[in-house]
């Protein structure tokens, strides 16, 4: 990995990590890492600088969305947080809690790459849509 890569930390089940790794295959500007501890214990499977993007799967039952976003932001203060949740009516609560984006599982395949490009563009201007075609 070179210094210009955007590290994406996936917090969720292994199937979500594998899906996101497949979505970013061939996009050399991105590195996908899986969290080892879920929301309770954020940890990286790879070493080096912290993630620029955190994609976290949250379950509305038993998850305090505000607390989850706060924990993610504390673990990586510079990271942008994308929450994934089955209930689209929680999108506003997620954004009010500090999440930078909200996706449902149905939107993930179609919208994750554009969201990551948009969120990473402000902090890493060398990433552009022309590098991901």
Secondary structure, DSSP 8 states (H G I E B T S, - for coil): --TT-EEEEEES-HHHHHHHHHHTTT-TTEEEEEEEETTTEEEESS-SS--SEEEEE--STT--HHHHHHHHHHH-TT-EEEEE-S-GGGHHHHHHTT-SEEE-HHHHHHHHHHHHHHHHHHH-TT--GGGG-
